[in-house]
């Protein structure tokens, strides 16, 4: 998942205040860690492995079957 950062304000005065707060250390300008988000660090590490770990265990035939099933689901989706 992409890093989640605070949205920058469009108002120049608010943006200037945010930049000063970051520069003085009142606000940290970094993405929150999994622990800060209330997630278990071990579970977060396993989640990063996710699809790659699953794909390495599957045979080529199984991966093809899953891909065909996903494509069928995408194309038959009613809008």
C-alpha positions as CSV (number, residue, x, y, z in Angstrom):
1,X,0.0,0.0,0.0
2,X,1.2,3.5,-0.8
3,X,2.5,5.7,2.0
4,X,-0.2,7.8,3.6
5,X,0.8,11.4,4.2
6,X,-1.2,14.3,5.4
7,X,-2.7,16.3,2.5
8,X,-1.1,19.6,1.9
9,X,-3.4,22.6,2.4
10,X,-4.2,24.6,-0.7
11,X,-4.3,27.9,1.2
12,X,-0.8,29.5,1.1
13,X,-1.1,30.8,4.7
14,X,-2.0,27.3,6.0
15,X,0.7,25.7,3.9
16,X,3.3,28.2,5.3
17,X,2.2,27.4,8.9
18,X,2.5,23.6,8.1
19,X,6.0,24.1,6.7
20,X,7.1,26.0,9.8
21,X,5.6,23.4,12.1
22,X,7.5,20.7,10.2
23,X,10.8,22.7,10.3
24,X,10.5,23.4,14.0
25,X,9.7,19.8,14.8
26,X,6.2,20.3,16.1
27,X,4.8,18.0,13.4
28,X,6.7,15.0,12.0
29,X,6.6,14.8,8.2
30,X,6.8,11.0,7.7
31,X,4.4,8.2,7.1
32,X,3.1,6.5,10.3
33,X,4.7,3.2,11.3
34,X,2.5,0.1,11.5
35,X,2.7,0.2,15.3
36,X,1.5,3.8,15.3
37,X,-1.4,2.7,13.1
38,X,-2.3,0.1,15.7
39,X,-1.1,-2.9,13.6
40,X,1.0,-5.8,14.7
41,X,4.5,-5.5,13.1
42,X,4.7,-9.2,12.5
43,X,1.4,-9.2,10.6
44,X,2.5,-6.2,8.6
45,X,5.7,-7.9,7.6
46,X,3.8,-11.0,6.5
47,X,1.4,-8.7,4.5
48,X,4.2,-7.3,2.5
49,X,5.2,-10.8,1.4
50,X,1.6,-11.6,0.4
51,X,1.1,-12.1,-3.3
52,X,4.8,-13.0,-4.0
53,X,4.8,-15.7,-1.4
54,X,1.5,-17.1,-2.6
55,X,2.6,-17.0,-6.3
56,X,5.9,-18.8,-5.5
57,X,3.9,-21.8,-4.0
58,X,1.5,-22.1,-6.9
59,X,2.2,-24.0,-10.1
60,X,2.0,-22.4,-13.5
61,X,-1.3,-24.2,-14.2
62,X,-2.8,-23.0,-10.9
63,X,-1.7,-19.4,-11.6
64,X,-3.2,-19.6,-15.1
65,X,-6.5,-20.9,-13.7
66,X,-6.7,-18.1,-11.1
67,X,-5.9,-15.5,-13.7
68,X,-8.6,-16.7,-16.1
69,X,-11.1,-16.7,-13.2
70,X,-10.1,-13.1,-12.3
71,X,-10.4,-12.0,-15.9
72,X,-13.8,-13.6,-16.2
73,X,-15.0,-11.8,-13.1
74,X,-13.7,-8.5,-14.4
75,X,-15.4,-8.8,-17.7
76,X,-18.7,-10.1,-16.4
77,X,-19.0,-7.4,-13.8
78,X,-22.3,-5.5,-14.3
79,X,-22.0,-1.7,-14.2
